[in-house]
Amino acid sequence: MRILVLTSIYPSVSDTHAGIFIRTQIEHLVAAGCEANVICPVPYTPVVLSYFDRWKPYAEIPDFEETEFGRVYRPRYFRPPGKWYRGIHCYSMYLGVYKIFRHLINTFKPDVIHAHTATPCGYTAYLLNKNYEIPLVCSLRGSEVNDYTGFGRLSRFLTRKVIREVDQVLTVSRALKKTATNIQLPKTDIKVVYNGCDFEKFTFKPDNRSRIRNELGIPEKECTFIFVGRISKFKGVFELKDAFIQIFKKNPHVHLIYVGDGPERGDIENGRINSKVRKKIHFVGTVDNKNVHRYLSAADVFVLPTYMEGMPNVVLEAMACRLPVIASNVGGIPEAIKDCQNGLLIEPKDVTSLINSMEFMLDHKPEVKKMGQMGYNVAKKKFSWKQNSLQVIKSYKDVVSRRNDLR
């Protein structure tokens, strides 16, 4: 099948992490016999702004890339800053994408259009497709549904329209399916397709453990907690820091690694922390996705005290590396983490619960090791990219069949 993908996040020369899960899904769809072209609109950057750090990455992204998994087109569109303009983005993206979309319809001749997120890409694809009526699939990934009320009245209206009108809605968890259905009843039943995990890339390796611990100055026998993700308050990074400080007071033989970057990194890194504690907290910044497993191998426990999620890939990656997980009981996380079996679930913003969970991991090492192995078994069984691609392809075939039946 020929698939035309519309997404606003996709790896580029200026950000190799953005939308890595979408590219990985496409890789496996191509491996299964599909062809794919990607349209990833990029905010227009005036020359006068291209020298500023915030806008420079957009200006550096090429308009076109030929990759081993298909062509990637990056048309420019006008994007006002701020989440309240998300609804308007649908229309400005439509104008920016229209020309290349029409070209690909005539030359690539896709069997299915696959948009990622309801707004802006889902509604943009819906508008673009009105004159062609190609089967349209839309994946809901999390924030545009979980934070539905925070994007403004227009975005809320367009989100409901996407869920109601597209041929097939996919979600990355059962929790997200329930949330989406509560927003708007879909045309057809929403399908849950879990993200996958690359078990060849994400695996525990003793050599990586020793190398990273030596680089960071972490003794082999000292327990190390790790956070991987955007360093933002919505990921619970402040609660994690506060909990770690309390843990350190009782047990100084602990370490905490933050992998990632974000708006709150400076506040955490430069905040008022005891010098002894500061030496135990390691900030390694942004790490290429292909190297994240090295840091996971160096740790003993993965922690994600996030406020809201769809189905975070990093949890699956930690499970693949045989790490027990402490994570918030939100979104699709409980569908991967079974409390007291392959990890511990906590309530978001609950520092006391986080402290208790971290202390449990310190005090029950045999049980913790079993949790890590069980997590690996669960991930291997439920969250493979091969399984993901087969389910997505089946969804494509189903929407094509339904369209043909209506003709």
matplotlib code that plots the C-alpha trace (Angstrom):
import matplotlib.pyplot as plt

x = [0.0, 1.1, 0.8, 0.9, 1.8, 1.0, 2.7, 4.1, 6.8, 9.5, 13.2, 15.3, 18.9, 18.1, 16.1, 16.8, 14.4, 11.2, 8.7, 11.2, 8.3, 6.5, 9.6, 10.2, 6.6, 7.1, 10.3, 8.4, 5.5, 8.0, 9.7, 6.2, 5.9, 4.3, 5.5, 5.5, 5.9, 5.9, 4.7, 6.1, 5.2, 7.7, 6.9, 7.9, 10.9, 11.6, 15.2, 15.3, 14.4, 16.6, 19.5, 17.7, 18.1, 14.4, 13.8, 17.2, 16.5, 13.4, 15.4, 18.1, 15.6, 15.8, 12.6, 13.1, 14.9, 15.3, 15.5, 15.7, 12.1, 10.6, 10.6, 10.1, 8.6, 8.8, 6.6, 6.6, 3.5, 2.7, 2.4, 1.5, 3.1, 1.0, -1.4, -4.4, -3.7, -3.8, -7.1, -5.8, -2.8, -5.1, -6.0, -2.5, -1.1, -3.7, -2.5, 1.2, 0.7, -1.9, 0.4, 2.7, -0.3, -2.0, 1.3, 1.7, -2.0, -1.3, 2.2, 2.5, -1.2, -1.6, -4.1, -4.4, -3.7, -2.4, -2.4, -0.9, -2.8, -6.3, -5.1, -3.5, -2.7, -5.9, -8.1, -5.7, -5.7, -9.5, -9.7, -7.1, -8.8, -12.3, -11.7, -10.2, -12.0, -9.0, -9.4, -8.2, -6.7, -5.8, -3.7, -4.3, -1.1, -2.0, -1.6, -4.2, -6.8, -5.6, -5.1, -8.2, -9.8, -6.6, -6.2, -9.1, -12.7, -11.8, -9.4, -11.9, -14.5, -12.1, -10.9, -14.5, -15.0, -11.9, -13.0, -16.5, -15.5, -12.3, -12.5, -10.6, -9.2, -6.3, -5.1, -1.9, -3.8, -7.2, -7.3, -6.8, -9.6, -12.0, -11.0, -11.5, -14.9, -16.0, -15.1, -17.0, -18.5, -16.4, -17.7, -16.3, -15.0, -11.6, -8.8, -6.1, -2.6, 0.2, 3.5, 6.3, 9.8, 13.0, 14.3, 17.5, 18.4, 17.0, 18.6, 20.7, 24.5, 27.0, 29.6, 27.4, 26.6, 30.3, 31.2, 28.5, 29.0, 32.7, 31.9, 29.5, 31.5, 28.9, 30.3, 29.0, 27.1, 25.3, 21.7, 20.9, 17.5, 17.0, 14.6, 14.4, 12.3, 11.6, 12.6, 9.3, 7.2, 4.5, 6.8, 7.1, 10.8, 10.5, 8.7, 11.5, 14.2, 12.4, 11.9, 15.5, 16.8, 14.7, 16.0, 19.6, 19.2, 18.5, 20.8, 23.7, 24.7, 22.2, 22.3, 19.8, 20.3, 18.3, 18.5, 17.0, 16.5, 13.7, 12.4, 12.9, 16.4, 18.0, 15.8, 16.5, 20.2, 21.0, 18.5, 19.5, 20.7, 23.1, 26.6, 26.7, 23.3, 24.3, 27.2, 24.7, 22.4, 23.7, 22.4, 23.5, 21.4, 19.8, 21.0, 20.4, 17.7, 20.1, 22.2, 19.5, 19.8, 23.3, 22.1, 19.2, 21.7, 23.7, 20.6, 18.8, 15.3, 13.4, 11.2, 8.5, 6.3, 4.5, 1.1, -0.4, 0.5, -0.7, 1.6, 5.2, 7.7, 10.4, 8.5, 8.6, 12.3, 13.1, 11.2, 13.1, 16.3, 14.9, 14.5, 11.7, 9.6, 8.1, 5.5, 2.3, -1.0, -2.1, -3.0, -1.9, 0.9, -1.2, -1.6, 2.1, 3.0, 1.1, 1.5, 3.8, 4.5, 6.8, 6.9, 5.1, 2.4, 2.0, -0.4, 1.0, 2.3, 2.4, 6.0, 5.3, 4.2, 7.2, 9.5, 7.9, 8.3, 11.9, 12.6, 10.9, 13.3, 16.2, 15.2, 13.9, 16.6, 15.6, 11.9, 13.1, 15.2, 12.2, 10.1, 12.7, 12.6, 8.8, 8.7, 10.9, 8.6, 5.5, 7.1, 8.3, 4.8, 2.7, 4.8, 6.7, 7.0, 6.2, 2.9, 2.3, 2.9, 0.6, -2.2, -1.8, -1.8, -4.9, -6.5, -5.5, -7.0, -10.2, -10.8, -10.0, -12.5, -15.2, -14.6, -14.9, -18.1, -19.7, -18.9]
y = [0.0, 3.6, 5.8, 9.6, 10.7, 14.2, 15.0, 18.2, 16.3, 14.2, 13.8, 16.5, 17.7, 20.2, 17.8, 14.1, 13.3, 14.9, 12.3, 9.4, 7.0, 8.1, 7.5, 4.1, 3.1, 4.1, 2.1, -1.0, -0.3, -0.1, -3.3, -4.9, -3.9, -0.5, 2.7, 6.0, 9.7, 12.1, 15.8, 17.5, 21.2, 23.6, 27.0, 29.8, 31.7, 35.2, 36.0, 38.5, 35.8, 33.0, 34.2, 33.8, 30.5, 29.8, 30.1, 29.1, 25.3, 25.8, 27.9, 25.1, 22.3, 21.5, 21.6, 18.0, 14.9, 11.5, 8.8, 5.0, 4.9, 7.4, 11.0, 13.7, 17.1, 20.1, 23.0, 26.2, 27.6, 30.5, 29.5, 32.1, 31.1, 29.9, 27.0, 29.2, 29.5, 25.7, 25.9, 28.6, 26.5, 24.0, 26.6, 28.2, 24.6, 23.9, 26.8, 25.9, 22.2, 22.4, 22.6, 19.6, 17.6, 18.0, 17.1, 13.9, 12.9, 13.0, 11.5, 9.2, 8.2, 7.2, 4.5, 6.0, 9.3, 8.9, 12.1, 12.3, 14.3, 15.7, 19.3, 20.6, 17.7, 15.7, 18.6, 19.8, 16.4, 16.4, 19.7, 18.7, 15.4, 16.9, 16.9, 13.5, 11.3, 9.0, 6.9, 9.0, 7.6, 9.8, 8.8, 10.5, 10.5, 12.2, 15.9, 17.1, 14.9, 14.9, 18.7, 19.1, 21.9, 24.0, 24.7, 27.1, 26.9, 26.6, 23.7, 21.9, 22.2, 20.9, 18.1, 16.9, 17.1, 15.1, 12.3, 12.3, 12.5, 10.6, 7.0, 5.6, 6.9, 5.2, 5.7, 4.6, 3.4, 2.3, 5.3, 7.6, 5.9, 6.4, 10.1, 10.6, 8.8, 11.0, 14.1, 12.9, 9.6, 8.5, 7.3, 3.9, 2.3, 3.7, 1.1, 0.9, 0.3, 0.4, 1.9, -0.5, -0.8, -1.6, -4.6, -4.8, -1.2, -1.0, -3.8, -4.0, -4.2, -4.5, -2.7, 0.3, 0.2, 0.3, 3.0, 5.4, 5.0, 5.7, 8.8, 10.1, 9.0, 6.6, 3.6, 0.2, -0.7, 2.6, 2.6, 4.9, 6.3, 7.7, 10.1, 10.4, 13.0, 16.7, 18.5, 20.2, 20.6, 18.6, 15.6, 15.8, 16.8, 19.0, 16.3, 13.9, 16.3, 16.9, 13.1, 12.4, 15.0, 13.3, 9.8, 11.1, 12.2, 8.6, 6.9, 8.9, 6.0, 7.0, 8.9, 10.5, 10.9, 13.4, 12.6, 15.3, 19.1, 21.5, 24.8, 23.8, 22.3, 25.5, 25.9, 22.3, 22.3, 25.7, 25.7, 25.9, 22.3, 21.1, 20.6, 16.9, 16.3, 18.2, 15.8, 13.0, 14.5, 14.2, 16.2, 14.7, 16.9, 15.7, 12.3, 10.8, 8.2, 5.5, 6.2, 6.4, 2.7, 3.2, 5.5, 3.1, 0.3, 2.4, 2.8, 0.6, 2.2, 4.3, 7.1, 9.1, 11.1, 12.7, 14.6, 13.3, 10.9, 8.9, 5.9, 7.1, 5.2, 5.8, 3.6, 0.7, 1.4, 1.2, -2.1, -3.4, -2.7, -4.7, -1.7, -1.7, 1.4, 4.0, 6.0, 8.0, 6.2, 8.3, 7.7, 4.5, 3.9, 1.3, -0.7, -1.3, -1.1, -3.5, -2.2, -4.3, -6.7, -4.9, -1.6, 0.8, 3.2, 6.6, 9.5, 12.6, 15.4, 13.1, 13.4, 11.2, 8.3, 8.9, 8.8, 5.6, 3.9, 4.9, 3.6, 0.3, -0.1, 0.5, -1.9, -4.9, -5.6, -9.3, -8.2, -5.3, -7.5, -9.7, -6.6, -5.7, -9.1, -9.2, -5.8, -7.1, -10.0, -7.8, -5.4, -8.2, -9.7, -6.5, -3.8, -4.7, -2.6, -5.6, -6.1, -2.3, -2.3, -5.3, -3.7, -0.4, -2.1, -4.0, -0.6, 0.7, -2.3, -2.0, 1.7, 1.0, -1.9, 0.3, 3.1, 0.6, -0.8, 2.6, 3.2]
z = [0.0, -0.6, 2.5, 2.6, 6.1, 7.4, 10.7, 12.3, 14.2, 12.4, 12.8, 11.1, 10.9, 13.7, 15.9, 15.5, 18.4, 17.2, 16.2, 16.3, 17.0, 13.8, 11.7, 13.4, 12.6, 9.0, 8.9, 9.9, 7.5, 4.7, 5.9, 5.7, 2.0, 2.1, 0.4, 2.3, 1.6, 4.5, 4.6, 7.7, 7.6, 9.1, 10.6, 8.2, 9.5, 8.3, 7.6, 10.4, 12.9, 11.5, 13.6, 16.9, 18.8, 19.0, 15.2, 13.8, 13.8, 11.6, 9.1, 8.8, 7.9, 4.2, 2.1, 0.8, 1.9, 0.1, 2.7, 2.6, 3.9, 1.5, 0.6, 3.2, 2.2, 4.5, 3.1, 5.1, 6.8, 9.0, 12.6, 15.3, 18.6, 21.5, 22.0, 21.7, 18.0, 17.5, 15.7, 13.3, 12.6, 10.8, 8.2, 7.8, 7.5, 4.9, 2.8, 3.2, 2.4, -0.4, -3.4, -2.4, -1.3, -4.7, -6.4, -4.4, -4.9, -8.7, -8.7, -5.6, -5.8, -2.1, -1.1, 2.4, 4.1, 7.7, 9.9, 13.3, 16.0, 15.6, 15.3, 13.4, 11.1, 11.4, 10.4, 7.8, 6.1, 6.3, 4.5, 1.9, 1.2, 0.5, -3.2, -3.3, -0.7, -0.1, 3.0, 6.0, 9.2, 12.2, 15.1, 18.4, 20.5, 23.8, 24.4, 21.8, 23.6, 27.2, 27.2, 25.0, 27.0, 27.0, 23.2, 22.7, 21.5, 17.8, 18.4, 20.5, 17.7, 15.1, 17.3, 17.6, 13.9, 13.2, 15.6, 14.0, 10.3, 9.6, 8.4, 11.3, 14.5, 16.2, 19.7, 21.5, 24.6, 25.9, 28.2, 25.3, 23.4, 26.3, 26.5, 22.8, 22.8, 25.6, 23.5, 20.4, 19.2, 16.2, 12.8, 13.4, 16.6, 17.7, 17.4, 20.0, 18.5, 21.0, 20.2, 19.7, 21.1, 19.2, 21.2, 19.2, 20.1, 23.6, 25.6, 28.7, 28.1, 30.9, 28.9, 28.6, 32.3, 33.2, 30.6, 31.5, 35.3, 34.9, 32.8, 35.5, 38.5, 39.8, 41.8, 40.6, 43.8, 44.3, 43.3, 40.4, 39.4, 35.9, 34.3, 30.5, 28.7, 28.5, 31.6, 32.2, 35.3, 33.6, 33.6, 37.4, 37.4, 40.5, 42.5, 41.5, 42.7, 46.0, 46.5, 45.7, 48.2, 51.0, 49.9, 50.0, 53.6, 54.6, 52.1, 50.7, 48.3, 45.6, 42.3, 40.0, 36.2, 34.2, 30.4, 28.3, 28.2, 28.6, 30.0, 33.7, 33.4, 34.6, 37.6, 38.7, 37.9, 39.4, 42.2, 45.9, 46.6, 49.2, 47.5, 48.6, 46.9, 43.8, 43.2, 43.1, 40.5, 36.9, 34.0, 30.7, 28.4, 25.1, 24.0, 20.5, 20.6, 19.5, 22.6, 25.2, 26.0, 27.3, 30.1, 30.8, 31.2, 33.7, 35.9, 38.4, 38.4, 35.8, 37.2, 35.3, 37.8, 34.9, 35.1, 31.9, 29.1, 26.1, 26.1, 26.7, 24.6, 27.1, 29.6, 27.1, 26.4, 30.1, 30.3, 27.3, 29.2, 32.2, 34.5, 37.1, 36.6, 39.0, 37.0, 37.4, 37.2, 34.3, 30.6, 29.1, 31.7, 33.7, 30.5, 30.5, 34.2, 36.6, 40.1, 42.3, 39.4, 36.9, 38.6, 41.0, 40.2, 42.0, 41.8, 40.0, 42.2, 45.2, 46.5, 49.6, 47.4, 45.1, 48.1, 49.4, 46.0, 45.6, 49.1, 48.3, 45.3, 47.5, 50.2, 48.2, 45.6, 44.9, 44.2, 42.2, 39.9, 39.3, 38.5, 35.8, 34.2, 34.3, 32.7, 29.9, 29.4, 29.2, 26.7, 24.5, 24.4, 24.0, 22.5, 19.4, 16.3, 14.1, 15.9, 15.6, 11.9, 11.3, 13.2, 11.3, 7.9, 8.9, 9.7, 6.3, 4.5, 6.5, 5.6, 2.0, 2.0, 3.6, 1.1, -1.8, -0.4, -0.4, -4.1]

ax = plt.figure().add_subplot(projection="3d")
ax.plot(x, y, z, "-o")
ax.set_aspect("equal")
plt.show()
